[in-house]
Amino acid sequence: MKTRNFKLIILEVLGAALLLLFATPFFVVLINASKNAVEVKDFPLSLPDKPLQLFLNIAEVFGRDNINYLSSFLNSIIITTISLIAIGVFSAMAAWVLVRTKKTYSFVIFMIFLSGMVLPFQVVMLPLVRLMKTLKDITGIPFKDTYHGIILAYIGFGAPLSVFLFHGFIKSIPMDIEEAAIIDGCSKPQVFFKIILPILKPIFVTLLVLNGMWIWNDYLLPLLVLGTGGDIQTLPLSVAFLAGNYEKEWSLILTSVLMAAAPVVILFLFAQKHIIKGMTSGAIK
C-alpha cells in the first residue's frame, strides 16, 4: 500500500513538473503581451507593472494597416471551418466504404492513405506549388491565393490520419445495424448520415479539435499557397508581418500571438473531455 502511494506521489510530482514546463512559454507570452516594447527588452521575465497595457497593445494590433488583423481572423475562421467539415465528412465516408468493401483494391487504397501519414510535408512542398500552377494552366482555375486552393490542400494533408482513425473505429460497428436500416428502407447515404455518422461522434469531435488546432496554427502551408502579398491572409501570416527585417516589436508580436492562441486554448479546454473520450473509445474498441 505504501509503495502504491509512493508511486502516486511520484506521478503527481512528475505531472506538476510537466505542467510547469509546458505552461511556461504561454506564461511568458502572457506577461510580455502586457508590456511595452522597452519593458519586454529590458525585463522579459518580470511581471508587468501596468496590466492594462495589454488592451493598448491589442488596440494597436487592430489598428495596424499592414496586417489587417480582423480580416486575417475571419479568413482563418472560414478556412478552418470549411476544411474541418470537409475533412471530417469525406474521411468518414471514405473509411466507411473501405471497411465495408471486402476487396483487394480496398486494402490497396487504404495503404495509400496510410502512406500519406509517413510522407514528410517538406518532400511535397515544391511539387504542390507546381501542381497548382499546372492545374491553372489546364483548367484555367487559379488555386494559389484562393480559398478553395488552401482548403483542398488541407483536405489532402488531413485525410490520411482521419481515414486511419475512422477506419479502426468503423470496424467495431456491427454490420447488423446497417442491414436493419437497409431493410427498413434506408438508402446508402441515409445509412451513413443517420446511422454511422452519429455513432462516430466521439472520434469525429476528437479529429475536429486536433485538425482544428493544426490548421489554425499552421504557417508553412498558407505561406506556400497564399503567399505573403496576396489578398487572403491567415493569422500566422499576419503575425509574421510584425517581425521586421531590422526591428521587431516584441510587445505587439507577443500580443498578436496571444490573440491567435486564445481561441485554440479555449476550444481545447471545452473539448478536452470529448478528445479523451474519443481516444479511449477508439483504443478500447
GIHU-V446231 format. One line per field, one symbol per residue. ss: DSSP state (A for helix, B for strand, O for the rest). psi: psi as a letter, one per 40 degrees, with the letter a starting at -180 (. if undefined). burial: # if it has 24 or more other ideal C-beta (glycine too) atoms within 12 Angstrom, else .. A space follows every 50 residues. Layout:
BEGIN
ss=???
psi=???
burial=???
END
This chain:
BEGIN
ss=OAAAAAAAAAAAAAAAAAAAAAAAAAAAAAAAOOOOAAAAAAOOOOOOOO OOAAAAAAAAAAAOOOOOAAAAAAAAAAAAAAAAAAAAAAAAAAAAAAAA OOOAAAAAAAAAAAAAAAOOAAAAAAAAAAAAAAAAAAAOOOOOOOAAAA AAAAAAAAAAAAAAAAAAAAOOOOAAAAAAAAAOOOOAAAAAAAAAAAAO AAAAAAAAAAAAAAAAAOOAAAAAAOOOOOOOOOAAAAAAAOBOOOOBOA AAAAAAAAAAAAAAAAAAAAAAAAAAAAAAAAAAO
psi=ddddddddddddddddddddddedddddddddefiiddddddgdeiiidg deddddddddddehdedgddddddddddddddddddddddddddddddde hgiddddddddddddedehidddedddddddddddddddehidifidddd dddddddedddddddddddddehhdddddddddeeiidddddddddddde ddddddddddddddddehddddddddieeidhiidddddddegiddhhgd ddddddddddddddddddddeddddddddddddd.
burial=............................#########.##.......#.. ..##..##.##..#..###..##.######.################### .........#..#..#....#......##..#..........######## ####################..#....#..#.........##..###.## .#########################.#.#.###########......## ##############..##..#..##..#..##...
END
